[in-house]
């Protein structure tokens, strides 16, 4: 098991800056979902998985693709479902 360490204020500031840049980049594609992007980033940084649930046509896949592109990651979604997983 890895030892836990306290991060410095400089590391927090750098992470905040990167988070803001990612959120702004995704916001170029998806408007009004900044809160969701922040929650997704927090979950991914913690090593978790994300399930996006919403009505069809609300931008789940576009948000997942924009975020994956922004972090140079991969996106996998369940086509035809009312959610996307990545």
Long-range contacts (C-beta under 8 A, 24 or more apart in sequence): 15-45, 22-67, 22-70, 22-71, 25-66, 25-70, 26-63, 26-66, 26-67, 26-70, 28-66, 29-62, 29-63, 29-66, 30-59, 30-62, 30-63, 30-66, 33-59, 33-63, 36-63, 37-63, 37-67, 40-67, 41-67, 44-71, 49-85, 49-86, 50-85, 50-86, 51-83, 51-84, 51-85, 52-83, 52-84, 52-85, 53-82, 53-83, 54-82, 54-83, 55-82, 56-82, 60-84
